[in-house]
C-alpha cells in the first residue's frame, strides 16, 4: 500500500492558507498526488497553467502525479 495526496499547492512554501505544498505532501510519506480535479477547476477556477504548475511540483518532489482530465457532474 502506498500513500497519495489529494491535491497540493505549486509553491514550495508561503502564506497559502488552507493549501498544502508538494514538499509537505511528500514529507508526509506520499508517493502520489492527484492534480486537476474537475471540482477544483470549476469551483476554484484552476486553469491548465495552475494544474501544470502543480504537476511539475509533484514531479520535483519525487512523487508520481495522477492527472485528472474529467468533466463536471452535469457533463
N, CA, C and O atoms as a Tripos MOL2 file, in Angstrom:
@<TRIPOS>MOLECULE
protein
  300   299    75     0     0
PROTEIN
NO_CHARGES

@<TRIPOS>ATOM
      1 N           0.8500   -1.1730    0.0000 N.3       1 UNK1
      2 CA          0.0000    0.0000    0.0000 C.3       1 UNK1
      3 C           0.8940    1.2340    0.0000 C.2       1 UNK1
      4 O           1.8430    1.3220    0.7790 O.2       1 UNK1
      5 N           0.5850    2.1870   -0.8800 N.am      2 UNK2
      6 CA          1.3190    3.4480   -0.9290 C.3       2 UNK2
      7 C           0.3450    4.5990   -0.7150 C.2       2 UNK2
      8 O          -0.8200    4.5230   -1.1050 O.2       2 UNK2
      9 N           0.8310    5.6520   -0.0960 N.am      3 UNK3
     10 CA          0.0210    6.8160    0.2530 C.3       3 UNK3
     11 C           0.0810    7.8620   -0.8500 C.2       3 UNK3
     12 O           1.1080    8.0220   -1.5090 O.2       3 UNK3
     13 N          -1.0220    8.5710   -1.0470 N.am      4 UNK4
     14 CA         -1.0650    9.6580   -2.0110 C.3       4 UNK4
     15 C          -1.7700   10.8670   -1.4310 C.2       4 UNK4
     16 O          -2.5780   10.7490   -0.5100 O.2       4 UNK4
     17 N          -1.4590   12.0300   -1.9790 N.am      5 UNK5
     18 CA         -2.1250   13.2620   -1.5770 C.3       5 UNK5
     19 C          -3.2530   13.5790   -2.5490 C.2       5 UNK5
     20 O          -3.1730   13.2430   -3.7300 O.2       5 UNK5
     21 N          -4.2950   14.2220   -2.0540 N.am      6 UNK6
     22 CA         -5.4470   14.5420   -2.8850 C.3       6 UNK6
     23 C          -5.2410   15.8140   -3.7030 C.2       6 UNK6
     24 O          -5.9320   16.0170   -4.7010 O.2       6 UNK6
     25 N          -4.3170   16.6620   -3.3060 N.am      7 UNK7
     26 CA         -4.0310   17.9040   -4.0140 C.3       7 UNK7
     27 C          -2.7780   18.5030   -3.3860 C.2       7 UNK7
     28 O          -2.3350   18.0450   -2.3320 O.2       7 UNK7
     29 N          -2.2080   19.5130   -4.0170 N.am      8 UNK8
     30 CA         -1.0810   20.2400   -3.4400 C.3       8 UNK8
     31 C          -1.0390   21.6280   -4.0490 C.2       8 UNK8
     32 O          -1.6550   21.8950   -5.0810 O.2       8 UNK8
     33 N          -0.3030   22.4980   -3.3900 N.am      9 UNK9
     34 CA         -0.0630   23.8270   -3.9390 C.3       9 UNK9
     35 C           1.2400   23.7740   -4.7160 C.2       9 UNK9
     36 O           2.1410   23.0120   -4.3670 O.2       9 UNK9
     37 N           1.3460   24.5740   -5.7610 N.am     10 UNK10
     38 CA          2.5380   24.5230   -6.6170 C.3      10 UNK10
     39 C           3.7480   25.2440   -6.0330 C.2      10 UNK10
     40 O           4.8800   24.9420   -6.4110 O.2      10 UNK10
     41 N           3.5320   26.1990   -5.1110 N.am     11 UNK11
     42 CA          4.6660   26.8820   -4.4810 C.3      11 UNK11
     43 C           5.1990   26.0130   -3.3390 C.2      11 UNK11
     44 O           4.4080   25.3960   -2.6260 O.2      11 UNK11
     45 N           6.5190   25.9510   -3.1490 N.am     12 UNK12
     46 CA          7.0760   25.1020   -2.0930 C.3      12 UNK12
     47 C           6.8210   25.6220   -0.6840 C.2      12 UNK12
     48 O           6.8520   24.8510    0.2750 O.2      12 UNK12
     49 N           6.5710   26.9190   -0.5490 N.am     13 UNK13
     50 CA          6.2810   27.4930    0.7660 C.3      13 UNK13
     51 C           5.6300   28.8560    0.5740 C.2      13 UNK13
     52 O           5.6170   29.4040   -0.5280 O.2      13 UNK13
     53 N           5.1000   29.3850    1.6510 N.am     14 UNK14
     54 CA          4.4750   30.6980    1.5890 C.3      14 UNK14
     55 C           3.1540   30.7130    2.3240 C.2      14 UNK14
     56 O           2.7230   29.7080    2.8890 O.2      14 UNK14
     57 N           2.5190   31.8710    2.3050 N.am     15 UNK15
     58 CA          1.2480   32.0620    3.0070 C.3      15 UNK15
     59 C           0.0920   31.7140    2.0690 C.2      15 UNK15
     60 O          -0.4580   32.5870    1.3980 O.2      15 UNK15
     61 N          -0.2670   30.4380    2.0300 N.am     16 UNK16
     62 CA         -1.3610   29.9520    1.1870 C.3      16 UNK16
     63 C          -2.3240   29.1880    2.0820 C.2      16 UNK16
     64 O          -2.3840   27.9590    2.0430 O.2      16 UNK16
     65 N          -3.0720   29.9260    2.8840 N.am     17 UNK17
     66 CA         -3.9470   29.3500    3.8950 C.3      17 UNK17
     67 C          -4.8510   28.2750    3.3120 C.2      17 UNK17
     68 O          -5.5370   28.4920    2.3130 O.2      17 UNK17
     69 N          -4.8390   27.1240    3.9500 N.am     18 UNK18
     70 CA         -5.6910   26.0140    3.5370 C.3      18 UNK18
     71 C          -5.0620   25.0950    2.5080 C.2      18 UNK18
     72 O          -5.6020   24.0230    2.2370 O.2      18 UNK18
     73 N          -3.9390   25.4830    1.9280 N.am     19 UNK19
     74 CA         -3.2670   24.6570    0.9320 C.3      19 UNK19
     75 C          -2.0710   23.9520    1.5580 C.2      19 UNK19
     76 O          -1.4910   24.4280    2.5350 O.2      19 UNK19
     77 N          -1.7160   22.8200    0.9830 N.am     20 UNK20
     78 CA         -0.5610   22.0490    1.4340 C.3      20 UNK20
     79 C           0.4210   21.9830    0.2690 C.2      20 UNK20
     80 O           0.0420   21.6370   -0.8500 O.2      20 UNK20
     81 N           1.6730   22.3140    0.5340 N.am     21 UNK21
     82 CA          2.6750   22.3170   -0.5320 C.3      21 UNK21
     83 C           3.0760   20.8950   -0.9050 C.2      21 UNK21
     84 O           2.9230   19.9660   -0.1130 O.2      21 UNK21
     85 N           3.5910   20.7400   -2.1200 N.am     22 UNK22
     86 CA          4.0680   19.4320   -2.5670 C.3      22 UNK22
     87 C           5.1720   18.8820   -1.6640 C.2      22 UNK22
     88 O           5.1690   17.6820   -1.3900 O.2      22 UNK22
     89 N           6.1310   19.7120   -1.1780 N.am     23 UNK23
     90 CA          7.1310   19.1730   -0.2560 C.3      23 UNK23
     91 C           6.5130   18.6280    1.0370 C.2      23 UNK23
     92 O           7.0030   17.6510    1.6030 O.2      23 UNK23
     93 N           5.4400   19.2650    1.4940 N.am     24 UNK24
     94 CA          4.7750   18.7690    2.7010 C.3      24 UNK24
     95 C           4.0650   17.4390    2.4330 C.2      24 UNK24
     96 O           4.0970   16.5360    3.2700 O.2      24 UNK24
     97 N           3.4320   17.3210    1.2740 N.am     25 UNK25
     98 CA          2.7590   16.0660    0.9110 C.3      25 UNK25
     99 C           3.7950   14.9480    0.8320 C.2      25 UNK25
    100 O           3.5880   13.8660    1.3830 O.2      25 UNK25
    101 N           4.9050   15.2070    0.1490 N.am     26 UNK26
    102 CA          5.9710   14.2070    0.0310 C.3      26 UNK26
    103 C           6.5700   13.8880    1.3970 C.2      26 UNK26
    104 O           6.8600   12.7310    1.7020 O.2      26 UNK26
    105 N           6.7550   14.9270    2.2190 N.am     27 UNK27
    106 CA          7.3210   14.7320    3.5480 C.3      27 UNK27
    107 C           6.4500   13.8930    4.4620 C.2      27 UNK27
    108 O           6.9410   13.2970    5.4210 O.2      27 UNK27
    109 N           5.1480   13.8430    4.1650 N.am     28 UNK28
    110 CA          4.2250   13.0130    4.9540 C.3      28 UNK28
    111 C           4.2740   11.5540    4.4980 C.2      28 UNK28
    112 O           3.6000   10.6950    5.0660 O.2      28 UNK28
    113 N           5.0790   11.2850    3.4640 N.am     29 UNK29
    114 CA          5.2440    9.9120    3.0090 C.3      29 UNK29
    115 C           4.4650    9.5540    1.7580 C.2      29 UNK29
    116 O           4.3890    8.3810    1.3950 O.2      29 UNK29
    117 N           3.8830   10.5470    1.0880 N.am     30 UNK30
    118 CA          3.1000   10.2630   -0.1150 C.3      30 UNK30
    119 C           4.0020    9.8890   -1.2860 C.2      30 UNK30
    120 O           5.0840   10.4490   -1.4600 O.2      30 UNK30
    121 N           3.5410    8.9470   -2.0720 N.am     31 UNK31
    122 CA          4.2220    8.5510   -3.3110 C.3      31 UNK31
    123 C           3.5040    9.1170   -4.5310 C.2      31 UNK31
    124 O           4.0830    9.2080   -5.6140 O.2      31 UNK31
    125 N           2.2430    9.4970   -4.3490 N.am     32 UNK32
    126 CA          1.3940   10.0040   -5.4320 C.3      32 UNK32
    127 C           0.7330   11.3010   -4.9880 C.2      32 UNK32
    128 O           0.6120   11.5690   -3.7930 O.2      32 UNK32
    129 N           0.3050   12.1020   -5.9580 N.am     33 UNK33
    130 CA         -0.5140   13.2710   -5.6550 C.3      33 UNK33
    131 C          -1.4290   13.5280   -6.8500 C.2      33 UNK33
    132 O          -0.9910   13.5510   -8.0000 O.2      33 UNK33
    133 N          -2.7010   13.7200   -6.5470 N.am     34 UNK34
    134 CA         -3.7090   13.9610   -7.5790 C.3      34 UNK34
    135 C          -3.7890   15.4580   -7.8520 C.2      34 UNK34
    136 O          -3.8380   16.2600   -6.9190 O.2      34 UNK34
    137 N          -3.8010   15.8360   -9.1240 N.am     35 UNK35
    138 CA         -3.9610   17.2390   -9.5120 C.3      35 UNK35
    139 C          -4.9760   17.3350  -10.6560 C.2      35 UNK35
    140 O          -5.1510   16.3860  -11.4200 O.2      35 UNK35
    141 N          -5.6320   18.4700  -10.7660 N.am     36 UNK36
    142 CA         -6.5490   18.7150  -11.8710 C.3      36 UNK36
    143 C          -7.9790   18.2750  -11.6430 C.2      36 UNK36
    144 O          -8.7270   18.0920  -12.6040 O.2      36 UNK36
    145 N          -8.3800   18.0990  -10.3810 N.am     37 UNK37
    146 CA         -9.7620   17.7020  -10.0880 C.3      37 UNK37
    147 C         -10.7430   18.6290  -10.7980 C.2      37 UNK37
    148 O         -10.5470   19.8440  -10.8170 O.2      37 UNK37
    149 N         -11.7870   18.0700  -11.3760 N.am     38 UNK38
    150 CA        -12.7780   18.9020  -12.0670 C.3      38 UNK38
    151 C         -13.4360   19.8830  -11.0910 C.2      38 UNK38
    152 O         -13.7850   21.0000  -11.4750 O.2      38 UNK38
    153 N         -13.6060   19.4680   -9.8300 N.am     39 UNK39
    154 CA        -14.2050   20.3660   -8.8410 C.3      39 UNK39
    155 C         -13.3140   21.5780   -8.5810 C.2      39 UNK39
    156 O         -13.8140   22.6930   -8.4320 O.2      39 UNK39
    157 N         -12.0060   21.3700   -8.5260 N.am     40 UNK40
    158 CA        -11.0870   22.4900   -8.3060 C.3      40 UNK40
    159 C         -11.0130   23.3670   -9.5430 C.2      40 UNK40
    160 O         -10.9160   24.5890   -9.4320 O.2      40 UNK40
    161 N         -11.0580   22.7590  -10.7140 N.am     41 UNK41
    162 CA        -11.0620   23.5500  -11.9460 C.3      41 UNK41
    163 C         -12.2990   24.4450  -11.9880 C.2      41 UNK41
    164 O         -12.2180   25.6120  -12.3710 O.2      41 UNK41
    165 N         -13.4320   23.8920  -11.5940 N.am     42 UNK42
    166 CA        -14.6830   24.6420  -11.6570 C.3      42 UNK42
    167 C         -14.8440   25.5930  -10.4650 C.2      42 UNK42
    168 O         -15.0840   26.7840  -10.6610 O.2      42 UNK42
    169 N         -14.7190   25.0940   -9.2560 N.am     43 UNK43
    170 CA        -15.0150   25.8890   -8.0570 C.3      43 UNK43
    171 C         -13.9100   26.8560   -7.6570 C.2      43 UNK43
    172 O         -14.1780   27.8830   -7.0320 O.2      43 UNK43
    173 N         -12.6770   26.5350   -8.0110 N.am     44 UNK44
    174 CA        -11.5350   27.3930   -7.6500 C.3      44 UNK44
    175 C         -10.9050   28.0320   -8.8870 C.2      44 UNK44
    176 O          -9.8730   28.6970   -8.7980 O.2      44 UNK44
    177 N         -11.5290   27.8250  -10.0210 N.am     45 UNK45
    178 CA        -11.0800   28.4240  -11.2920 C.3      45 UNK45
    179 C          -9.6230   28.0910  -11.6070 C.2      45 UNK45
    180 O          -8.8640   28.9480  -12.0590 O.2      45 UNK45
    181 N          -9.2420   26.8330  -11.3610 N.am     46 UNK46
    182 CA         -7.8790   26.4100  -11.6590 C.3      46 UNK46
    183 C          -7.7420   26.1380  -13.1570 C.2      46 UNK46
    184 O          -8.3020   25.1750  -13.6800 O.2      46 UNK46
    185 N          -7.0000   26.9890  -13.8220 N.am     47 UNK47
    186 CA         -6.7570   26.8640  -15.2580 C.3      47 UNK47
    187 C          -5.6620   25.8230  -15.5070 C.2      47 UNK47
    188 O          -4.9990   25.3670  -14.5750 O.2      47 UNK47
    189 N          -5.4860   25.4620  -16.7670 N.am     48 UNK48
    190 CA         -4.4740   24.4790  -17.1420 C.3      48 UNK48
    191 C          -3.0830   24.8750  -16.6650 C.2      48 UNK48
    192 O          -2.2980   24.0010  -16.3000 O.2      48 UNK48
    193 N          -2.7510   26.1760  -16.6560 N.am     49 UNK49
    194 CA         -1.4120   26.5970  -16.2250 C.3      49 UNK49
    195 C          -1.1870   26.3010  -14.7370 C.2      49 UNK49
    196 O          -0.0670   25.9870  -14.3320 O.2      49 UNK49
    197 N          -2.2400   26.4010  -13.9240 N.am     50 UNK50
    198 CA         -2.1310   26.0700  -12.4980 C.3      50 UNK50
    199 C          -1.9660   24.5660  -12.3250 C.2      50 UNK50
    200 O          -1.1190   24.1090  -11.5580 O.2      50 UNK50
    201 N          -2.7760   23.8080  -13.0380 N.am     51 UNK51
    202 CA         -2.6780   22.3420  -12.9720 C.3      51 UNK51
    203 C          -1.2850   21.9030  -13.4080 C.2      51 UNK51
    204 O          -0.6870   21.0250  -12.7870 O.2      51 UNK51
    205 N          -0.7670   22.5060  -14.4670 N.am     52 UNK52
    206 CA          0.5850   22.1920  -14.9330 C.3      52 UNK52
    207 C           1.6210   22.5180  -13.8590 C.2      52 UNK52
    208 O           2.5380   21.7290  -13.6310 O.2      52 UNK52
    209 N           1.4920   23.6560  -13.2030 N.am     53 UNK53
    210 CA          2.4350   24.0380  -12.1460 C.3      53 UNK53
    211 C           2.3890   23.0330  -10.9960 C.2      53 UNK53
    212 O           3.4250   22.6900  -10.4260 O.2      53 UNK53
    213 N           1.1940   22.5650  -10.6570 N.am     54 UNK54
    214 CA          1.0640   21.5610   -9.5980 C.3      54 UNK54
    215 C           1.7080   20.2430  -10.0240 C.2      54 UNK54
    216 O           2.4130   19.6080   -9.2400 O.2      54 UNK54
    217 N           1.4630   19.8390  -11.2610 N.am     55 UNK55
    218 CA          2.0430   18.5960  -11.7670 C.3      55 UNK55
    219 C           3.5670   18.6550  -11.7140 C.2      55 UNK55
    220 O           4.2110   17.6940  -11.2950 O.2      55 UNK55
    221 N           4.1430   19.7770  -12.1350 N.am     56 UNK56
    222 CA          5.6020   19.9330  -12.0810 C.3      56 UNK56
    223 C           6.1130   19.9240  -10.6500 C.2      56 UNK56
    224 O           7.1900   19.3890  -10.3880 O.2      56 UNK56
    225 N           5.3620   20.5080   -9.7130 N.am     57 UNK57
    226 CA          5.7490   20.4900   -8.3010 C.3      57 UNK57
    227 C           5.7550   19.0670   -7.7620 C.2      57 UNK57
    228 O           6.6410   18.6940   -6.9930 O.2      57 UNK57
    229 N           4.7730   18.2760   -8.1620 N.am     58 UNK58
    230 CA          4.7150   16.8670   -7.7470 C.3      58 UNK58
    231 C           5.9530   16.1310   -8.2510 C.2      58 UNK58
    232 O           6.5920   15.3980   -7.4970 O.2      58 UNK58
    233 N           6.2870   16.3260   -9.5130 N.am     59 UNK59
    234 CA          7.4670   15.6700  -10.0780 C.3      59 UNK59
    235 C           8.7500   16.1250   -9.3930 C.2      59 UNK59
    236 O           9.6280   15.3060   -9.1210 O.2      59 UNK59
    237 N           8.8690   17.4240   -9.1100 N.am     60 UNK60
    238 CA         10.0700   17.9520   -8.4300 C.3      60 UNK60
    239 C          10.2670   17.3250   -7.0590 C.2      60 UNK60
    240 O          11.3830   17.2630   -6.5440 O.2      60 UNK60
    241 N           9.1710   16.8610   -6.4780 N.am     61 UNK61
    242 CA          9.2420   16.2850   -5.1380 C.3      61 UNK61
    243 C           9.1930   14.7620   -5.1520 C.2      61 UNK61
    244 O           8.8160   14.1200   -4.1710 O.2      61 UNK61
    245 N           9.5850   14.2050   -6.2920 N.am     62 UNK62
    246 CA          9.7610   12.7550   -6.4350 C.3      62 UNK62
    247 C           8.5080   11.9400   -6.1490 C.2      62 UNK62
    248 O           8.5800   10.8310   -5.6200 O.2      62 UNK62
    249 N           7.3550   12.5080   -6.5080 N.am     63 UNK63
    250 CA          6.1000   11.7660   -6.4150 C.3      63 UNK63
    251 C           5.5950   11.5210   -7.8330 C.2      63 UNK63
    252 O           6.0390   12.1640   -8.7840 O.2      63 UNK63
    253 N           4.6750   10.5990   -7.9550 N.am     64 UNK64
    254 CA          4.0380   10.3200   -9.2370 C.3      64 UNK64
    255 C           2.7340   11.0980   -9.3000 C.2      64 UNK64
    256 O           1.8720   10.9100   -8.4420 O.2      64 UNK64
    257 N           2.5650   11.9660  -10.2920 N.am     65 UNK65
    258 CA          1.3100   12.7090  -10.3940 C.3      65 UNK65
    259 C           0.1960   11.8360  -10.9790 C.2      65 UNK65
    260 O           0.4340   10.9870  -11.8380 O.2      65 UNK65
    261 N          -1.0040   12.0650  -10.5000 N.am     66 UNK66
    262 CA         -2.2080   11.4830  -11.0790 C.3      66 UNK66
    263 C          -3.0040   12.6730  -11.6150 C.2      66 UNK66
    264 O          -3.5760   13.4460  -10.8460 O.2      66 UNK66
    265 N          -3.0330   12.8090  -12.9290 N.am     67 UNK67
    266 CA         -3.6540   13.9670  -13.5730 C.3      67 UNK67
    267 C          -5.1040   13.6560  -13.9220 C.2      67 UNK67
    268 O          -5.3850   12.7460  -14.7020 O.2      67 UNK67
    269 N          -6.0180   14.4180  -13.3380 N.am     68 UNK68
    270 CA         -7.4430   14.2770  -13.6430 C.3      68 UNK68
    271 C          -7.7780   15.0960  -14.8780 C.2      68 UNK68
    272 O          -7.3910   16.2600  -14.9840 O.2      68 UNK68
    273 N          -8.4880   14.4940  -15.7970 N.am     69 UNK69
    274 CA         -8.9070   15.2070  -17.0020 C.3      69 UNK69
    275 C         -10.4050   15.0120  -17.2230 C.2      69 UNK69
    276 O         -10.8790   15.0150  -18.3580 O.2      69 UNK69
    277 N         -11.1420   14.8440  -16.1280 N.am     70 UNK70
    278 CA        -12.5650   14.5550  -16.2000 C.3      70 UNK70
    279 C         -13.4160   15.7960  -16.4190 C.2      70 UNK70
    280 O         -12.9040   16.8890  -16.6600 O.2      70 UNK70
    281 N         -14.6970   15.6060  -16.3310 N.am     71 UNK71
    282 CA        -15.6580   16.6650  -16.5740 C.3      71 UNK71
    283 C         -16.5070   16.8970  -15.3220 C.2      71 UNK71
    284 O         -16.3670   16.1950  -14.3200 O.2      71 UNK71
    285 N         -17.3750   17.8810  -15.4020 N.am     72 UNK72
    286 CA        -18.2710   18.1860  -14.2820 C.3      72 UNK72
    287 C         -19.3550   17.1110  -14.1930 C.2      72 UNK72
    288 O         -19.5160   16.3080  -15.1120 O.2      72 UNK72
    289 N         -20.0900   17.1010  -13.0920 N.am     73 UNK73
    290 CA        -21.1750   16.1350  -12.9020 C.3      73 UNK73
    291 C         -22.2330   16.2660  -13.9870 C.2      73 UNK73
    292 O         -22.7760   15.2630  -14.4500 O.2      73 UNK73
    293 N         -22.5310   17.5000  -14.3990 N.am     74 UNK74
    294 CA        -23.5420   17.7250  -15.4270 C.3      74 UNK74
    295 C         -23.1090   17.1700  -16.7740 C.2      74 UNK74
    296 O         -23.9270   16.6520  -17.5350 O.2      74 UNK74
    297 N         -21.8250   17.2790  -17.0620 N.am     75 UNK75
    298 CA        -21.3050   16.8100  -18.3530 C.3      75 UNK75
    299 C         -21.2890   15.2990  -18.3970 C.2      75 UNK75
    300 O         -20.8840   14.7160  -19.4030 O.2      75 UNK75
@<TRIPOS>BOND
     1     1     2 1
     2     2     3 1
     3     3     4 2
     4     3     5 am
     5     5     6 1
     6     6     7 1
     7     7     8 2
     8     7     9 am
     9     9    10 1
    10    10    11 1
    11    11    12 2
    12    11    13 am
    13    13    14 1
    14    14    15 1
    15    15    16 2
    16    15    17 am
    17    17    18 1
    18    18    19 1
    19    19    20 2
    20    19    21 am
    21    21    22 1
    22    22    23 1
    23    23    24 2
    24    23    25 am
    25    25    26 1
    26    26    27 1
    27    27    28 2
    28    27    29 am
    29    29    30 1
    30    30    31 1
    31    31    32 2
    32    31    33 am
    33    33    34 1
    34    34    35 1
    35    35    36 2
    36    35    37 am
    37    37    38 1
    38    38    39 1
    39    39    40 2
    40    39    41 am
    41    41    42 1
    42    42    43 1
    43    43    44 2
    44    43    45 am
    45    45    46 1
    46    46    47 1
    47    47    48 2
    48    47    49 am
    49    49    50 1
    50    50    51 1
    51    51    52 2
    52    51    53 am
    53    53    54 1
    54    54    55 1
    55    55    56 2
    56    55    57 am
    57    57    58 1
    58    58    59 1
    59    59    60 2
    60    59    61 am
    61    61    62 1
    62    62    63 1
    63    63    64 2
    64    63    65 am
    65    65    66 1
    66    66    67 1
    67    67    68 2
    68    67    69 am
    69    69    70 1
    70    70    71 1
    71    71    72 2
    72    71    73 am
    73    73    74 1
    74    74    75 1
    75    75    76 2
    76    75    77 am
    77    77    78 1
    78    78    79 1
    79    79    80 2
    80    79    81 am
    81    81    82 1
    82    82    83 1
    83    83    84 2
    84    83    85 am
    85    85    86 1
    86    86    87 1
    87    87    88 2
    88    87    89 am
    89    89    90 1
    90    90    91 1
    91    91    92 2
    92    91    93 am
    93    93    94 1
    94    94    95 1
    95    95    96 2
    96    95    97 am
    97    97    98 1
    98    98    99 1
    99    99   100 2
   100    99   101 am
   101   101   102 1
   102   102   103 1
   103   103   104 2
   104   103   105 am
   105   105   106 1
   106   106   107 1
   107   107   108 2
   108   107   109 am
   109   109   110 1
   110   110   111 1
   111   111   112 2
   112   111   113 am
   113   113   114 1
   114   114   115 1
   115   115   116 2
   116   115   117 am
   117   117   118 1
   118   118   119 1
   119   119   120 2
   120   119   121 am
   121   121   122 1
   122   122   123 1
   123   123   124 2
   124   123   125 am
   125   125   126 1
   126   126   127 1
   127   127   128 2
   128   127   129 am
   129   129   130 1
   130   130   131 1
   131   131   132 2
   132   131   133 am
   133   133   134 1
   134   134   135 1
   135   135   136 2
   136   135   137 am
   137   137   138 1
   138   138   139 1
   139   139   140 2
   140   139   141 am
   141   141   142 1
   142   142   143 1
   143   143   144 2
   144   143   145 am
   145   145   146 1
   146   146   147 1
   147   147   148 2
   148   147   149 am
   149   149   150 1
   150   150   151 1
   151   151   152 2
   152   151   153 am
   153   153   154 1
   154   154   155 1
   155   155   156 2
   156   155   157 am
   157   157   158 1
   158   158   159 1
   159   159   160 2
   160   159   161 am
   161   161   162 1
   162   162   163 1
   163   163   164 2
   164   163   165 am
   165   165   166 1
   166   166   167 1
   167   167   168 2
   168   167   169 am
   169   169   170 1
   170   170   171 1
   171   171   172 2
   172   171   173 am
   173   173   174 1
   174   174   175 1
   175   175   176 2
   176   175   177 am
   177   177   178 1
   178   178   179 1
   179   179   180 2
   180   179   181 am
   181   181   182 1
   182   182   183 1
   183   183   184 2
   184   183   185 am
   185   185   186 1
   186   186   187 1
   187   187   188 2
   188   187   189 am
   189   189   190 1
   190   190   191 1
   191   191   192 2
   192   191   193 am
   193   193   194 1
   194   194   195 1
   195   195   196 2
   196   195   197 am
   197   197   198 1
   198   198   199 1
   199   199   200 2
   200   199   201 am
   201   201   202 1
   202   202   203 1
   203   203   204 2
   204   203   205 am
   205   205   206 1
   206   206   207 1
   207   207   208 2
   208   207   209 am
   209   209   210 1
   210   210   211 1
   211   211   212 2
   212   211   213 am
   213   213   214 1
   214   214   215 1
   215   215   216 2
   216   215   217 am
   217   217   218 1
   218   218   219 1
   219   219   220 2
   220   219   221 am
   221   221   222 1
   222   222   223 1
   223   223   224 2
   224   223   225 am
   225   225   226 1
   226   226   227 1
   227   227   228 2
   228   227   229 am
   229   229   230 1
   230   230   231 1
   231   231   232 2
   232   231   233 am
   233   233   234 1
   234   234   235 1
   235   235   236 2
   236   235   237 am
   237   237   238 1
   238   238   239 1
   239   239   240 2
   240   239   241 am
   241   241   242 1
   242   242   243 1
   243   243   244 2
   244   243   245 am
   245   245   246 1
   246   246   247 1
   247   247   248 2
   248   247   249 am
   249   249   250 1
   250   250   251 1
   251   251   252 2
   252   251   253 am
   253   253   254 1
   254   254   255 1
   255   255   256 2
   256   255   257 am
   257   257   258 1
   258   258   259 1
   259   259   260 2
   260   259   261 am
   261   261   262 1
   262   262   263 1
   263   263   264 2
   264   263   265 am
   265   265   266 1
   266   266   267 1
   267   267   268 2
   268   267   269 am
   269   269   270 1
   270   270   271 1
   271   271   272 2
   272   271   273 am
   273   273   274 1
   274   274   275 1
   275   275   276 2
   276   275   277 am
   277   277   278 1
   278   278   279 1
   279   279   280 2
   280   279   281 am
   281   281   282 1
   282   282   283 1
   283   283   284 2
   284   283   285 am
   285   285   286 1
   286   286   287 1
   287   287   288 2
   288   287   289 am
   289   289   290 1
   290   290   291 1
   291   291   292 2
   292   291   293 am
   293   293   294 1
   294   294   295 1
   295   295   296 2
   296   295   297 am
   297   297   298 1
   298   298   299 1
   299   299   300 2
@<TRIPOS>SUBSTRUCTURE
     1 UNK1         2 RESIDUE 1 A UNK
     2 UNK2         6 RESIDUE 1 A UNK
     3 UNK3        10 RESIDUE 1 A UNK
     4 UNK4        14 RESIDUE 1 A UNK
     5 UNK5        18 RESIDUE 1 A UNK
     6 UNK6        22 RESIDUE 1 A UNK
     7 UNK7        26 RESIDUE 1 A UNK
     8 UNK8        30 RESIDUE 1 A UNK
     9 UNK9        34 RESIDUE 1 A UNK
    10 UNK10       38 RESIDUE 1 A UNK
    11 UNK11       42 RESIDUE 1 A UNK
    12 UNK12       46 RESIDUE 1 A UNK
    13 UNK13       50 RESIDUE 1 A UNK
    14 UNK14       54 RESIDUE 1 A UNK
    15 UNK15       58 RESIDUE 1 A UNK
    16 UNK16       62 RESIDUE 1 A UNK
    17 UNK17       66 RESIDUE 1 A UNK
    18 UNK18       70 RESIDUE 1 A UNK
    19 UNK19       74 RESIDUE 1 A UNK
    20 UNK20       78 RESIDUE 1 A UNK
    21 UNK21       82 RESIDUE 1 A UNK
    22 UNK22       86 RESIDUE 1 A UNK
    23 UNK23       90 RESIDUE 1 A UNK
    24 UNK24       94 RESIDUE 1 A UNK
    25 UNK25       98 RESIDUE 1 A UNK
    26 UNK26      102 RESIDUE 1 A UNK
    27 UNK27      106 RESIDUE 1 A UNK
    28 UNK28      110 RESIDUE 1 A UNK
    29 UNK29      114 RESIDUE 1 A UNK
    30 UNK30      118 RESIDUE 1 A UNK
    31 UNK31      122 RESIDUE 1 A UNK
    32 UNK32      126 RESIDUE 1 A UNK
    33 UNK33      130 RESIDUE 1 A UNK
    34 UNK34      134 RESIDUE 1 A UNK
    35 UNK35      138 RESIDUE 1 A UNK
    36 UNK36      142 RESIDUE 1 A UNK
    37 UNK37      146 RESIDUE 1 A UNK
    38 UNK38      150 RESIDUE 1 A UNK
    39 UNK39      154 RESIDUE 1 A UNK
    40 UNK40      158 RESIDUE 1 A UNK
    41 UNK41      162 RESIDUE 1 A UNK
    42 UNK42      166 RESIDUE 1 A UNK
    43 UNK43      170 RESIDUE 1 A UNK
    44 UNK44      174 RESIDUE 1 A UNK
    45 UNK45      178 RESIDUE 1 A UNK
    46 UNK46      182 RESIDUE 1 A UNK
    47 UNK47      186 RESIDUE 1 A UNK
    48 UNK48      190 RESIDUE 1 A UNK
    49 UNK49      194 RESIDUE 1 A UNK
    50 UNK50      198 RESIDUE 1 A UNK
    51 UNK51      202 RESIDUE 1 A UNK
    52 UNK52      206 RESIDUE 1 A UNK
    53 UNK53      210 RESIDUE 1 A UNK
    54 UNK54      214 RESIDUE 1 A UNK
    55 UNK55      218 RESIDUE 1 A UNK
    56 UNK56      222 RESIDUE 1 A UNK
    57 UNK57      226 RESIDUE 1 A UNK
    58 UNK58      230 RESIDUE 1 A UNK
    59 UNK59      234 RESIDUE 1 A UNK
    60 UNK60      238 RESIDUE 1 A UNK
    61 UNK61      242 RESIDUE 1 A UNK
    62 UNK62      246 RESIDUE 1 A UNK
    63 UNK63      250 RESIDUE 1 A UNK
    64 UNK64      254 RESIDUE 1 A UNK
    65 UNK65      258 RESIDUE 1 A UNK
    66 UNK66      262 RESIDUE 1 A UNK
    67 UNK67      266 RESIDUE 1 A UNK
    68 UNK68      270 RESIDUE 1 A UNK
    69 UNK69      274 RESIDUE 1 A UNK
    70 UNK70      278 RESIDUE 1 A UNK
    71 UNK71      282 RESIDUE 1 A UNK
    72 UNK72      286 RESIDUE 1 A UNK
    73 UNK73      290 RESIDUE 1 A UNK
    74 UNK74      294 RESIDUE 1 A UNK
    75 UNK75      298 RESIDUE 1 A UNK
